Amino acid sequence: MQPQLRYIELKTGHAHNGPAWIARVEFSKSGKTVYFNGKALKGNAHGLCSDIETREIYWISGLKKNASNRHMF
């Protein structure tokens, strides 16, 4: 699968204002694992995903045209 741009936000230890990135990610063949910044995030490749090693929770979504990417609860 070709790399795609996604919005990624760290949720563990943060309310709704954790660090966030817009980055190019790669997907596994099944599409259930996202590879980002040396991390493997397991989930359904959108919504909540968890880091396989650290169990940190991330929010992953597509980019919005109006640039309001931050996930609000």
C-alpha positions as CSV (number, residue, x, y, z in Angstrom):
1,M,0.0,0.0,0.0
2,Q,1.3,3.5,-0.8
3,P,2.3,5.8,2.0
4,Q,-0.4,8.3,2.9
5,L,-0.7,11.6,4.9
6,R,-2.5,11.2,8.2
7,Y,-3.2,13.2,11.3
8,I,-1.7,11.5,14.4
9,E,-2.4,12.7,18.0
10,L,-1.0,11.2,21.2
11,K,-3.8,10.6,23.7
12,T,-2.1,8.8,26.5
13,G,-1.4,11.1,29.4
14,H,-3.1,14.1,27.7
15,A,-6.6,15.3,27.8
16,H,-7.5,16.5,24.3
17,N,-4.4,18.6,23.8
18,G,-1.6,16.1,23.3
19,P,1.3,16.4,20.8
20,A,0.1,16.0,17.2
21,W,1.7,15.4,13.8
22,I,0.7,15.5,10.2
23,A,2.9,12.8,8.7
24,R,3.4,10.2,6.0
25,V,2.5,6.8,7.3
26,E,2.7,3.3,5.8
27,F,0.2,0.5,6.3
28,S,0.5,-3.3,6.7
29,K,-0.9,-5.5,4.1
30,S,-4.0,-6.1,6.2
31,G,-4.4,-2.3,6.8
32,K,-4.7,-2.8,10.6
33,T,-1.2,-1.7,11.5
34,V,0.1,1.8,10.8
35,Y,3.9,2.5,10.7
36,F,4.8,6.0,11.8
37,N,8.0,7.5,13.1
38,G,9.5,4.1,14.0
39,K,6.4,3.0,15.8
40,A,3.9,0.3,14.9
41,L,0.4,1.3,15.8
42,K,-2.2,-1.4,15.9
43,G,-5.9,-0.7,15.4
44,N,-8.2,-0.2,12.5
45,A,-5.9,2.5,10.9
46,H,-8.3,5.3,11.8
47,G,-9.6,6.3,15.2
48,L,-7.9,4.9,18.3
49,C,-4.8,2.8,17.8
50,S,-2.2,1.7,20.3
51,D,1.5,1.4,20.1
52,I,2.5,-2.3,20.0
53,E,5.5,-1.8,22.3
54,T,4.5,0.9,24.8
55,R,0.7,0.6,24.7
56,E,0.3,4.4,24.3
57,I,-2.9,5.4,22.6
58,Y,-3.0,7.5,19.4
59,W,-5.8,9.0,17.4
60,I,-5.3,8.6,13.6
61,S,-7.5,10.3,11.0
62,G,-7.3,11.7,7.5
63,L,-6.6,15.3,6.9
64,K,-9.5,17.8,6.9
65,K,-9.8,20.5,4.2
66,N,-10.6,23.2,6.8
67,A,-7.4,22.2,8.9
68,S,-9.4,21.5,12.0
69,N,-7.7,18.1,12.5
70,R,-7.5,18.0,16.3
71,H,-9.9,15.3,17.7
72,M,-12.4,16.8,20.0
73,F,-13.5,14.0,22.4
